[in-house]
Amino acid sequence: MKTKLSPRFWCAVTLFSLIGQVAWVVENMYFNVFIYKMFNASAEDIALMVAASAVAATVTTVFMGSLSDRVGKRKLFICGGYILWGISIFSFVLIRTDLIGKLFPATVGIASLCVTLVIIMDCVMTFFGSTANDAAFNAWLTDSTDNSNRGAVEGINAMMPLVAILVVFGGFMFFDLEKAQSWTLIFTIIGIIVVLIGVLGIFLIKDTPIQKPSQSYLGCIFYGFRPSTVKNNILLYITLAAFIIFNTSIQIFMPYLIIYYEKSLGMTDYVFIMAPAIIIAAVVTALWGRVYDKKGFKFSSLLAIASLCVGYIILFLTKTTLPVFIGSLFMMCGYLAGMAVFGAMIRDNTPENKAGMFQGLRIFAQVLIPGIIGPSVGSAVLKNAETIINNDGTTSFLPNEYIFLAALVAAALILPLLLVIFKKQKGEKL
């Protein structure tokens, strides 16, 4: 029997997942554009920022997820975290060459200093965002669902990155991203919205009672890394290993995707080109979670990976508008459907009353390892990429299609682990 969830729960899931993903989209896809356009950042700068943020997200989720288990109050961490998250986003309005130049008038290389400040503040922002979203909100989702409805919930949760991309693309089309004033307004709007959602959560979110762990706080932190825990939950850890490869494939190209569309392909109207692909992929992802509930992991994961790989192949081979749209559609459908399938599989195999402790492991697989390896591979692929001369005489790199070929190779490495998972699900010995 499928467990019914209240309208209040669905409202909370939709709002907190959407606004959280809007904030993450701004960070993951547009902070790169921000430092590229405002401070002429290099591919190495972008890779460093992604890696530093990934480390911050993982460490935060490990410690704060375990703390939320010990406290037993997810709502406190969700709402308080969102409020502080919004304030930290707003603080980026202060990182401008004119303001930094006045504060440090004798400093040579103001643009480089601004890049460094963005990377530092990105880590601070990530601390609050990961506390609220990665640690507490995701643990709350696990607490509030069971294996009869997790696919449906994860479908909504996993489609939100695409919906958020659509919201951000639509909103950003009204701004000239070459101007510092536009970024000031963007960070102000996003910051205020995230704060307001945190306040709304005080009235909307209902804590699900959880049994507090018997371990000490330190024991909670290291629980998921114990050999005995791995042995008792082997299917979970194999799934996490496959999830690492999946997300590494995504992170090879994702930090450079917007720059590739706009600069390399010359698609200044990429928002209009991508919007239909995003809408279709979001609908597919929402439905795909239900496919997981009905058909299981094997069927739903194989089709998701196949769609992702088809998208990579098309994007590697083509550069004109219609094929790029089709390739992006396949890629986005595979990406988000895969996120839904892996997310639901991980939740289904998370030990009961220990959701907070295992959120750190999920972030290891989703953010830390992929966030370090993926952009580094992308940066290596783009090492000898074509460069252009900007109006001020500086140079910038142009991402090329080989980031999709590298991502395809990484995606192919998932298949052996999937076969191991399928065998384990059948009860066969590994």
N, C-alpha and C positions, 0 to 999 in steps of 0.2 A: 504494500500500500504506500502511495506517495504521500509524504507529510506536507500538509498545506502550510504556507507561510503568509503572514498577515500583510495587508496593504501598507501598514506602517513600516514593516521590515523592507518591503520592496522599494518604498520611497527612500528609506535611508541608504539602501544599497545603491540605488540609482544616483542620488545626489552626491554622496560621499565618493563613490567610485568615479563619477564623471568629473567633479571638480578636482579631485586628487589627480586624475589623469591629465586634466588641462594643465595643472601645475607641472606635472612631470613632462608633458609634451613641450612646454615652454623651455624647460631645462634641457631635455634630451635632444631636441631638434632645433631649438632656436637660440640657446646660449651659444651653440657653435656658430650660428649665423651672426649673433651679436658680437662676439669677439673677432670674427672674420671681417665683418663690415666696419666695426668701430675702431678696432685696434690692429687690423691686418695680421691676425693670428695665423700661425703655420699649422700644417697637419700634425706636427709633433705637439704643438700647444693643445690642439683639440683632443688628441689621444691622451695627453697627460690629464686634462680636465675630466674626461670620461672615466679614466682609471681612478683618479683621486676620489671622485664622487662615488664610484663603485665600492671602494674601500670604506668610505664613510658610511654608506648605506648598509653595508654588511655588518660592520662592527656595531653600528647603532641597533640594527634589528636583533642581533644576537643578545645584546645586553638589555635592551628595552623590552623585547619580546619576553624574555625570561622574567624580567621585573613585573610585567603585566600579569604573568601567571602567578607570581608570588603575591601581588596585591589583590588580584582577582577582580579588578575593576577596569575593564577595557574602555569603558566610556570616558573615564578620566583622561586616559592617554590619547584617545581619539580626538576629543573636543579640544583639550588643552594643546595638543600637538598641532592641530589645524590652525588654531589662533596664532601660535608662535611661528608656524610655517608661513602664514600670510604676511606677518610682520617682517620676516627675513627676506621674503620676495620683494617687498616694498623697498628694502634697504639698497637694492641695486640701482635705484634712481641716483644714488650718490656716486656711483662709479662712472665718471665721465672725465675725459681728458682735460676739460677746462677747470673742473673742480679739483681734480687731483693735482693739476699743474699749479694751482694757487696754494694748495696745502704743502706741496713739495717743489718749490720754485727752482731749487738748485739741482733737481734730479734730472739726469740724462736718460732718455728713453721712457717717456711718460706712458706711451702706448704699452710697452712691455710690462711696466709696473701695473697698469690697469688690468692686463691679462692675468697677472699674478693675483691681484686682488679679487678678480672674478672667480678664479679657481678656489681661493680660500673661502670666499663667501658662499660659493656653490656647495662646499663641504658643510658649512654651517647650516645652510638651508636644507641640505640633505638630511642632516641630523634630525631636524624637527619633522621633515616630511616622512622620513623612514619610521620615526617613532609613531607618528599618527597613522600612516597608511600601511607601510610594509609590516610593521610589528603588530600594532593594536587592531587596526581595521581588519586585516586579513585573518588574524586569530579570531576575532569576533565572528567573521563569516564562517569559519570552521566550526566554532562553538554553536552557531545558530542553525546549522544545516545538518543533514545526514545523507547517507548514500542513496536515498530515493529522490533527492532534489538538488544535489550539489552540481550536477551537470548543468541544470537550468540556471542556477545562480551564477555559476562560473561562466556560462555563456554571456550573461549580462555584464559581469565583471570584466571579462576578456574583450568584449566589444567596445568598452569605453575608451581604450586608447585610440581607436579609430574615430569614434564620435568626437573625442577630444581634439584629434587632429583636424577634423572638419570644422569644429568650433573655432579653433585657433587659426586655421587657414582663412576661414571666413572673416574673423575679426581682424587679422593682420593685413588683409587686402586693403583696408582703409588707411593703413599707415605707410609712410615712406621710410623703409627700414635703413635707408642711408643716412637718416637724420637722428641725432642723439635725442631730440625732443620726443620723437615717436617712441623710443625705448623707455623714456621716462614715463610716458603716459601708459604704456603697456604694463610695466612693472607695478605702477600704481593701481591700475584696474584689477589685475590678477591678484595682487596682494590683498586688496579690500574684499574681493569675492571670497577668497579662501578664509579670511578671518570671519566673515559673516556665516559661512557654512559651519565653522567650528562652533559659533554661538548657537546656531540653529540645532546642532546636534545635541545640545544640552536638553532640549525639549523633545527631540525625535528618537534618539537612540535609546534602546532598552537593553541593559546588561543581561546576558544569559548567565545564570548561576553556574559556576565551575568549581570543581573540587581543587583546592589549593594544594600544590605539590608538597610532599613530605621532605623533599631535599632542601638543603640550604640554597641561598641565592647563587652561590658559586657552583653548587651542584647542578642547579637548573641550567646555568650557562653552558656547562660542559657535557650535559646529559646526552645531547645529540651526537657528540663526538666520541662517545665511549664505544669500544669494540663490541661490548655486549649488546648495546643498543642497535648497532649496525647488524649484528647477527640475528637479533630478534625481529628486525624490520627490513630484511634484505631487499624485498620488492620495492620498498620506498626508496632505498638508496640507489638501486639500479635505475629507477625512474628519474631520480635527481641527476644521475650521471648523464642520462640521455638529454635531460633538460639543459644541462650545461652546454652540450654540443649544439643543441637547437638555438640557444640564445647567443652563443658565440658566432654562429652563422649570421644571425640578425645584426649583431654589433659590428661585423666587418664592414657593412655598407651604410647602416642607419645614421651614424654621425655625419655622413657626407651626402645624404640623399637629397636634401633641399638644395644644397649648393650644386649638386650634379644636375638637378632639373633646371635650375635657374641659370647657372653660369655655363655649364658644359653643353647642355642641350639648347640653351637660349630660350627656354620656355618661361618667359616673363609672366605669362598667364597660367602658370602651372596650377594655381588654385582651382580654376574652372575645369581644367583637364582632370585633376585628381578628385574633385568633389564627388562625381558620380561613382568612381571606383571605391571611394571610402564608404559611401552610403550602402552600396551593394555588399561590400565586405563586412560592414557592421551588421547588416541583417543576417548574412550567412553565419557569422560568428554567434549571434544570439540563438539561432536555430541549432547550431552545431553542438552546443552544450546539451541540448535535448537528445541529439543523436547519440552522444556519449552515454546518456542515461539508458537509452533503449538498446543500442548496438554494442556498447562496450568500448574498451580502449583500443583493441586491435584494429577494428574497422575505422574508427574515427581518426586515429593517429596516422595510419597509412595514407588516407586520403588527404589529410592536412599537409603532410610532408611532400606528397606528390604535387599538390597545388603550389607549394612554396618553390619547389625545384623547377616546375614549368615556368613560373614567373621569373626566376633567375635567368633561365635560358633565353626567354624572349627579351628581357632587358639587356642581356649581354649582346644579343645579335642585332638589335634594332635601335634606331635613334629618332624615328619619325613619330609624330603625335599619336596616331591610332594604335600602332603596335606597342608603344610605351604605355599607353593607357591599359591595354589588355594585359601586358606583362605586370604592370603595377597592381592590377586587379587580382590576378592569380597570386602574386607575391603577398599582398595584404590579406587575402582570404586564408592562405596557408599559414601565415604568421599568426593571425589572431585566432584562427581555429585551433592551431597547435597550442597556443597559450591556454585556451579554454580546456583542451583535452589534458594537457600535462597538469594544469592547475587542479582540475577535478580529481585526477589520478593521485596526485600528491595529497590532497585533502582526504581522500578515501582511505589512504594508508597511513595517515598521521595518528599516532596513539591518542586515545581519548584523554581529555583534560590536560594535554601537553601541547596544545596548539602554539602557544607563545614560544615555547622552547624550540620548536621546529621551524619557526618563521625565519630564524637566522640561517638555517640550512637552505631554505628555499631561496633566500637572497644570495647565498653563496652561488647557487646554481643559476639564478636568474640575472644577477647583477654583477657580483664581484669578479668571478673568474671570467665570464664572458666580457665584462667591461674592461678588463685588463688585456685579455688576449685578442678579442675581436678588433678593437680600434688599432691595436699595434699591428695586426696583420693588414688591416686596411691602410695604415700609414706606410707600411713596407711596400705594399702593392703600388701606392701612389708616390713612391720615393722619387721616381724620375718622371712624374706627371708634367704635362705642359703647364707653363706659367703665363700669366698675363700681367701687363703693366697697368697699374691703377692711375687715376687722374693726378694723384699726388706724387707719382714717381715710384711708389713702392710696388712690389710684386706680390701676386697671390697665385696659389696652385689651382689647377682645374681637375677635379676628380674625373676618372674615366671609367669605362664599362667593366674593367677587369676586377673591380670590387665585387661585382655580381658573380663572376667566375670563381673567385676565391670563396664567396659565400656558398656557392653550389657544391664545391668540394667539401666544405665543412658539413653541409647538410647531409651529404651522402654517408658521412661517418656515423650518423645516427642509426642507420639500419641494423648493423650488428647488435647494438644494444637493444633495439626494439625486439629482435628475434629472441634475445635472452629473456626479456620481460614476458613475451608471449608464452615461452616454455614454462616460466615460473608460475604464470597464471593458471596453466594447466596442471600444475603440481608436479612437473617433471624436475628431476635433479639437474643442477647446473654443472 
